Amino acid sequence: MTSQSVAGILAAIIAAVVLLAAFAYGPIGQFGKPAKVQRPVQAAPAAPAPRGPVIKDVPN
């Protein structure tokens, strides 16, 4: 075996170990993880409509 073939075999072994370590630690970010459940945002209650002046009939 030549030194080039030995180096190729060692490089393949090292690459396999690196790939296994990458899969063991898992992908980064949201990829591969379940989606987070988001709660629906409740709107604030609307303020009552402004009223005009109240006019009452006063008996004479």
C-alpha positions in Angstrom: 0.0 0.0 0.0 1.3 3.4 -0.9 1.2 6.3 1.5 -1.5 8.0 -0.7 -3.9 5.1 -0.3 -3.3 5.0 3.5 -3.9 8.7 3.7 -7.2 8.3 1.7 -8.4 5.6 4.0 -7.6 7.7 7.1 -9.3 10.7 5.6 -12.4 8.7 4.9 -12.4 7.4 8.5 -12.0 10.9 9.9 -14.7 12.3 7.6 -17.1 9.5 8.8 -16.4 10.4 12.5 -17.0 14.1 11.8 -20.3 13.4 10.1 -21.4 11.1 13.0 -20.5 13.8 15.5 -22.5 16.3 13.5 -25.6 14.1 13.5 -25.1 13.2 17.2 -25.2 16.9 18.2 -28.1 17.5 16.0 -28.9 20.1 13.4 -28.8 23.8 14.3 -32.0 25.8 14.3 -35.6 24.9 13.7 -34.7 22.2 11.1 -35.5 18.7 12.4 -37.3 20.0 15.5 -41.0 20.0 16.1 -42.7 23.4 15.5 -43.4 25.5 18.5 -47.0 26.0 19.4 -48.0 29.6 19.4 -50.9 30.9 21.4 -53.4 33.0 19.6 -53.1 36.6 20.6 -56.2 38.0 22.2 -57.1 41.5 21.1 -57.7 44.1 23.8 -61.3 44.9 24.4 -62.4 47.9 22.3 -63.1 51.1 24.2 -66.7 52.2 24.2 -67.6 54.8 21.6 -67.6 58.4 22.9 -71.0 59.8 23.6 -72.2 63.3 23.0 -73.8 65.4 25.7 -76.8 63.9 27.5 -79.9 66.1 27.1 -82.8 65.4 29.5 -86.2 66.9 29.3 -86.9 68.8 32.5 -90.7 69.2 33.3 -91.8 72.8 34.0 
